[in-house]
């Protein structure tokens, strides 16, 4: 994950198919790219995640109820999901690094692999004590990103756990915080913009030092006297299509008694009028950067998807 330094110093501002068509599109995609199955996951973090790096700095505690990542001057840490997902509604509660978190980044994202990977990013950029975190979002498709939007939050994300959610279906991607949408990225294939739909993605999270760019464009460095820095995770939940290359299944059907038809509503979910108003409230009051209004960055014209309503 990389963020242009200029984004951290600029504070600026960003009809598809029917629901039945969306579900049809899901089934077509599934038949083309492999076998997946619908699951509802959550509860024990040991069952859903593997710690992948950090040499003991990441831990799953309390019988799988809590996961912590830590960062010191020698290393950060990270984990990834055991499963890969092709569309889903994914929730995780996070409590971010408290105090002087300048220079640190807590990344929580979905990603496939390779030079033409897809990716859906939440990144939390630390700051000096008393200054707000920056929530950085981005969407990559076929290896192309540069679709950043950044926000402040309307609460202290270090004082308690809050729920950060990604809804990813064939029609749209919605980033939400405590159920309030902060960003919607719509499928714009109709105007020639690629969209993440063919590559299964894992969930990844890491806590790492990025003081060359993370806080005020790298002007504020990490204060290692405050280490170790710790971020905490709990209450993971996923209603999702899990990629299973060998199962032979050809549809996103129920594989769990709790995964009923009502649990698959996310496959065609969109923002109702109330949530659209909440989205506008966030973007009017807390958005601090929007690539779709950055004409200096795109002097030849804004990206095509920025013209969609």
C-alpha positions in Angstrom: 0.0 0.0 0.0 1.4 3.4 -1.0 0.1 6.9 -0.6 1.3 10.0 -2.4 2.9 12.4 0.1 1.0 15.3 -1.5 -2.3 13.8 -0.4 -1.3 14.2 3.2 -0.9 17.9 2.9 -3.8 18.7 0.6 -7.3 19.1 2.1 -9.7 19.0 -0.9 -13.1 17.3 -2.0 -15.6 13.2 -4.8 -27.8 3.8 -12.9 -26.3 0.6 -12.5 -28.3 -2.7 -13.0 -31.3 -3.7 -11.0 -31.0 -6.0 -8.0 -32.0 -9.0 -10.0 -29.3 -8.2 -12.6 -26.7 -7.8 -9.9 -27.4 -11.3 -8.5 -27.3 -12.7 -12.0 -24.0 -11.0 -12.5 -22.7 -12.7 -9.3 -23.7 -16.1 -10.6 -22.1 -15.4 -14.0 -18.9 -14.3 -12.4 -18.9 -17.3 -10.1 -19.3 -19.7 -13.0 -16.5 -18.0 -14.9 -13.8 -17.7 -12.2 -14.3 -20.7 -10.0 -16.2 -22.1 -7.1 -17.3 -20.2 -4.0 -19.6 -20.8 -1.2 -21.6 -18.5 1.1 -20.6 -18.4 4.7 -21.3 -16.4 7.8 -18.1 -16.2 9.8 -17.2 -14.7 13.1 -16.5 -15.3 16.8 -13.1 -16.9 17.3 -10.3 -15.0 15.7 -8.1 -18.1 15.8 -10.5 -19.8 13.3 -10.4 -16.9 10.8 -6.9 -15.4 10.9 -3.2 -16.3 10.9 -0.5 -14.1 12.3 1.9 -13.7 9.5 4.8 -11.6 10.7 6.1 -9.7 13.7 8.1 -12.2 15.7 5.8 -12.4 18.7 4.5 -8.8 18.4 1.1 -10.0 17.2 -1.1 -12.1 19.6 -4.5 -13.7 19.7 -5.8 -13.6 23.2 -8.8 -14.5 25.4 -9.6 -17.7 23.6 -9.8 -16.0 20.3 -11.8 -13.0 21.3 -9.0 -10.4 21.0 -6.2 -9.8 18.6 -3.4 -7.3 19.2 -0.7 -5.9 16.9 2.3 -4.1 18.2 5.1 -2.0 16.8 8.5 -1.1 18.2 11.7 0.3 16.6 12.7 -3.2 15.4 9.5 -4.3 13.7 5.8 -4.0 13.3 3.4 -7.0 12.9 0.5 -8.3 10.9 -2.1 -10.9 10.2 -4.2 -12.2 7.3 -7.4 -14.2 6.9 -7.3 -17.9 6.4 -9.9 -17.5 3.6 -10.1 -15.6 0.4 -13.3 -13.8 -0.4 -15.1 -12.9 -3.7 -17.6 -10.3 -2.5 -18.8 -9.9 1.1 -19.9 -7.7 3.9 -17.0 -7.6 6.4 -17.0 -6.0 9.9 -14.1 -5.7 12.4 -13.9 -3.7 15.6 -10.6 -1.8 16.0 -9.2 0.3 18.8 -6.3 2.3 17.4 -2.9 3.3 18.8 -3.4 5.8 21.6 -1.4 8.8 22.6 1.3 10.1 20.3 0.8 7.8 17.3 2.6 10.1 14.8 4.4 8.1 12.1 2.5 4.9 12.7 0.0 3.4 10.2 -2.6 0.8 11.0 -3.7 -0.8 7.7 -6.8 -2.9 7.4 -7.7 -4.0 3.8 -8.7 -6.6 1.3 -6.2 -7.5 -1.4 -5.4 -10.1 -4.1 -1.9 -10.7 -5.3 0.2 -9.8 -8.3 0.9 -6.7 -10.4 -2.7 -6.5 -11.5 -4.1 -7.0 -8.0 -7.4 -5.7 -6.7 -7.5 -4.0 -3.3 -9.9 -2.2 -0.9 -8.2 -0.1 1.8 -8.8 1.3 5.2 -5.6 2.9 6.6 -5.4 4.8 9.8 -2.6 7.4 9.9 -1.4 8.3 13.4 -0.9 11.8 14.7 0.4 13.8 17.6 -1.5 13.5 20.9 -4.7 15.5 20.6 -4.6 15.8 16.8 -7.1 13.7 14.8 -6.3 10.4 13.1 -6.7 10.5 9.3 -8.7 7.6 7.8 -7.4 6.9 4.3 -9.4 4.9 1.8 -8.5 3.6 -1.6 -9.7 1.2 -4.3 -7.5 -0.7 -6.7 -8.6 -2.6 -9.7 -6.3 -4.4 -12.1 -3.3 -2.9 -10.3 -4.5 0.7 -10.6 -5.3 2.7 -7.5 -5.0 6.5 -7.1 -8.6 6.7 -5.9 -7.9 8.1 -2.5 -10.4 9.8 -0.1 -9.5 10.8 3.4 -11.5 11.7 6.4 -11.3 12.8 10.0 -13.5 10.9 12.5 -16.2 12.4 14.7 -14.9 10.5 17.8 -11.7 9.4 19.4 -10.8 6.1 17.7 -8.3 5.3 20.5 -10.6 5.5 23.5 -12.8 2.5 22.6 -13.5 -0.1 19.9 -15.4 1.0 16.8 -16.7 -1.0 13.9 -15.1 -0.5 10.5 -16.9 -2.2 7.6 -16.5 -3.0 3.9 -19.4 -3.9 1.8 -18.2 -5.3 -1.5 -20.7 -6.5 -4.1 -20.8 -6.4 -7.9 -22.5 -3.0 -7.9 -20.6 -1.0 -5.3 -18.1 -0.8 -2.5 -19.3 1.0 0.7 -16.9 1.9 3.5 -18.7 2.4 6.8 -17.8 3.4 10.4 -20.1 2.3 13.2 -22.8 1.7 10.5 -22.4 5.2 9.0 -21.2 5.2 5.4 -18.2 7.4 4.7 -17.6 6.4 1.1 -19.3 4.7 -1.8 -17.4 3.6 -4.9 -19.7 2.5 -7.7 -19.1 0.0 -10.5 -18.3 2.2 -13.5 -17.6 -0.6 -16.0 -20.3 0.9 -18.3 -18.0 3.8 -19.0 -14.8 1.8 -19.3 -13.5 1.8 -15.7 -12.4 -1.6 -14.3 -14.0 -2.8 -11.1 -12.8 -5.4 -8.6 -15.0 -8.5 -9.4 -12.8 -11.3 -10.7 -10.1 -11.7 -8.1 -10.7 -13.3 -4.7 -9.1 -11.2 -1.9 -7.8 -12.0 1.6 -8.2 -9.6 4.6 -4.9 -8.2 5.8 -3.9 -6.0 8.6 -0.6 -4.6 9.8 0.8 -2.0 12.2 4.0 -0.5 10.9 6.3 2.6 10.9 5.7 5.0 8.0 7.2 8.2 9.4 8.7 9.1 6.0 5.2 10.1 4.9 2.4 9.2 7.3 2.1 12.3 9.5 2.2 15.8 7.8 3.9 14.3 4.8 6.8 13.0 6.9 7.5 16.1 8.9 6.6 14.5 12.2 8.6 11.4 13.1 7.8 8.4 15.3 8.6 9.0 18.9 10.1 5.6 19.8 10.1 6.5 23.5 6.4 5.8 23.3 6.9 2.3 22.0 5.5 -0.3 21.9 2.5 1.0 20.0 -0.5 -1.3 20.1 -3.7 -1.7 18.0 -6.5 -4.1 19.0 -9.1 -6.1 17.1 -12.3 -8.0 18.1 -15.8 -9.0 16.9 -14.9 -10.0 13.4 -17.9 -10.8 11.2 -18.1 -11.7 7.6 -21.1 -12.6 5.4 -19.2 -13.5 2.3 -18.6 -15.7 -0.6 -15.5 -17.7 0.2 -13.2 -18.8 -2.6 -12.8 -22.5 -2.7 -10.9 -23.7 -5.7 -11.5 -27.4 -5.2 -15.1 -27.6 -4.1 -16.7 -27.8 -7.5 -19.6 -25.6 -6.5 -20.9 -23.2 -9.2 -23.0 -20.8 -7.2 -22.8 -18.7 -4.0 -25.2 -21.0 -2.2 -25.8 -21.4 1.5 -23.3 -23.6 3.3 -24.4 -22.8 6.8 -27.8 -23.1 8.6 -27.4 -19.4 9.7 -26.6 -18.3 6.2 -30.2 -17.8 5.0 -31.5 -15.8 2.1 -31.9 -12.8 4.3 -28.1 -12.9 5.0 -27.3 -12.6 1.3 -29.1 -9.2 0.9 -25.7 -7.6 0.8 -25.2 -9.0 -2.7 -27.5 -6.3 -4.0 -27.4 -3.9 -1.1 -27.3 -0.2 -1.8 -27.7 3.0 0.3 -31.2 4.0 1.1 -32.2 7.6 1.5 -31.3 7.8 5.2 -27.8 6.3 4.7 -27.3 8.6 1.7 -28.0 11.6 3.9 -25.5 10.2 6.5 -22.9 9.8 3.7 -23.4 13.4 2.7 -23.1 14.5 6.3 -19.7 12.8 6.6 -18.4 14.0 3.3 -19.5 17.6 4.0 -18.1 17.7 7.5 -15.2 15.2 7.8 -13.8 14.6 4.3 -10.3 16.2 4.0 -9.2 14.9 0.6 -11.0 13.6 -2.5 -9.1 12.6 -5.6 -12.2 13.5 -7.7 -11.8 17.2 -7.0 -8.0 17.3 -7.2 -7.6 19.1 -10.6 -3.9 19.9 -9.9 -3.2 16.2 -9.6 -5.1 15.4 -12.8 -4.4 18.3 -15.1 -5.5 16.3 -18.1 -8.9 15.7 -16.6 -10.4 13.9 -13.6 -10.7 10.1 -13.7 -13.8 9.0 -15.6 -15.6 7.5 -12.6 -15.6 11.0 -11.0 -18.3 12.1 -13.5 -20.8 9.5 -12.2 -23.5 10.9 -10.0 
